[in-house]
Amino acid sequence: MSDVATVEPTPDPTPTPDPAPAPDTT
């Protein structure tokens, strides 16, 4: 088996930023 299986998966380019908080409309 080739060592290619041991290579780590490519990380995502730029992580997904957290969604903006909902506006406080009380």
DSSP file (Angstrom, degrees, kcal/mol; ACC not computed):
  #  RESIDUE AA STRUCTURE BP1 BP2  ACC     N-H-->O    O-->H-N    N-H-->O    O-->H-N    TCO  KAPPA ALPHA  PHI   PSI    X-CA   Y-CA   Z-CA
    1    1 A M              0   0    0      0, 0.0     2,-0.1     0, 0.0     0, 0.0   0.000 360.0 360.0 360.0 136.3    0.0    0.0    0.0
    2    2 A S    >   -     0   0    0      1,-0.1     3,-1.3     2,-0.0     4,-0.2  -0.350 360.0-122.1 -73.5 154.4    1.3    3.4   -0.9
    3    3 A D  G >> S+     0   0    0      1,-0.3     3,-1.5     2,-0.2     4,-0.5   0.497  97.2  92.5 -73.2  -0.9    2.1    6.0    1.8
    4    4 A V  G >4 S+     0   0    0      1,-0.3     3,-0.6     2,-0.2    -1,-0.3   0.764  76.7  62.4 -63.9 -23.1   -0.4    8.3    0.0
    5    5 A A  G <4 S+     0   0    0     -3,-1.3    -1,-0.3     1,-0.2    -2,-0.2   0.717  98.9  54.7 -75.1 -19.1   -3.1    6.9    2.3
    6    6 A T  G <4 S+     0   0    0     -3,-1.5    -1,-0.2    -4,-0.2    -2,-0.2   0.580  81.8 110.5 -90.2  -9.3   -1.2    8.3    5.3
    7    7 A V  S << S-     0   0    0     -3,-0.6     3,-0.1    -4,-0.5    -3,-0.0  -0.415  76.8-111.5 -68.5 139.2   -1.1   11.8    4.0
    8    8 A E        -     0   0    0     -2,-0.1    -1,-0.1     1,-0.1    -2,-0.1  -0.410  36.3-101.6 -71.9 146.1   -3.3   14.2    5.9
    9    9 A P        -     0   0    0      0, 0.0    -1,-0.1     0, 0.0     0, 0.0  -0.323  43.7 -96.2 -66.1 148.9   -6.4   15.5    4.1
   10   10 A T        -     0   0    0      1,-0.1    -3,-0.0    -3,-0.1     0, 0.0  -0.501  42.5-123.2 -69.3 125.4   -6.2   19.0    2.7
   11   11 A P        -     0   0    0      0, 0.0    -1,-0.1     0, 0.0     3,-0.0  -0.265  36.0 -87.9 -66.4 155.1   -7.7   21.5    5.2
   12   12 A D        -     0   0    0      1,-0.1     2,-0.8     4,-0.0     0, 0.0  -0.403  42.6-113.1 -65.1 136.2  -10.6   23.8    4.0
   13   13 A P  S    S-     0   0    0      0, 0.0    -1,-0.1     0, 0.0    -3,-0.0  -0.604  92.2  -9.1 -72.8 109.3   -9.3   27.0    2.4
   14   14 A T  S    S-     0   0    0     -2,-0.8     0, 0.0     2,-0.1     0, 0.0   0.826  91.5-107.8  66.2 110.1  -10.5   29.7    4.8
   15   15 A P        -     0   0    0      0, 0.0     0, 0.0     0, 0.0     0, 0.0  -0.279  39.5 -93.5 -66.0 151.6  -12.8   28.3    7.5
   16   16 A T        -     0   0    0      1,-0.1    -2,-0.1     3,-0.0    -4,-0.0  -0.533  44.3-127.0 -70.4 120.9  -16.5   29.2    7.4
   17   17 A P        -     0   0    0      0, 0.0     3,-0.1     0, 0.0    -1,-0.1  -0.313  31.4 -94.1 -67.2 150.3  -17.1   32.3    9.5
   18   18 A D        -     0   0    0      1,-0.1     0, 0.0    -2,-0.0     0, 0.0  -0.360  48.4 -99.1 -65.1 143.2  -19.8   32.2   12.2
   19   19 A P        -     0   0    0      0, 0.0    -1,-0.1     0, 0.0     3,-0.1  -0.306  45.6 -96.9 -63.1 146.0  -23.2   33.5   11.0
   20   20 A A        -     0   0    0      1,-0.1     2,-0.0    -3,-0.1     0, 0.0  -0.341  46.2-100.6 -64.4 143.2  -23.9   37.1   12.1
   21   21 A P        -     0   0    0      0, 0.0    -1,-0.1     0, 0.0     3,-0.1  -0.349  43.0-100.2 -65.5 143.7  -26.1   37.3   15.3
   22   22 A A        -     0   0    0      1,-0.1     2,-0.1    -3,-0.1     0, 0.0  -0.377  44.4-100.6 -65.4 141.8  -29.8   38.0   14.7
   23   23 A P        -     0   0    0      0, 0.0     2,-1.6     0, 0.0    -1,-0.1  -0.367  34.7-112.5 -64.5 139.0  -30.8   41.6   15.2
   24   24 A D        +     0   0    0      1,-0.1     2,-0.8    -3,-0.1    -2,-0.0  -0.553  47.7 166.0 -77.4  92.2  -32.4   42.3   18.5
   25   25 A T              0   0    0     -2,-1.6    -1,-0.1     1,-0.2    -3,-0.0  -0.680 360.0 360.0-109.9  79.2  -35.9   43.1   17.4
   26   26 A T              0   0    0     -2,-0.8    -1,-0.2     0, 0.0    -2,-0.1   0.450 360.0 360.0 -91.7 360.0  -38.0   43.0   20.6
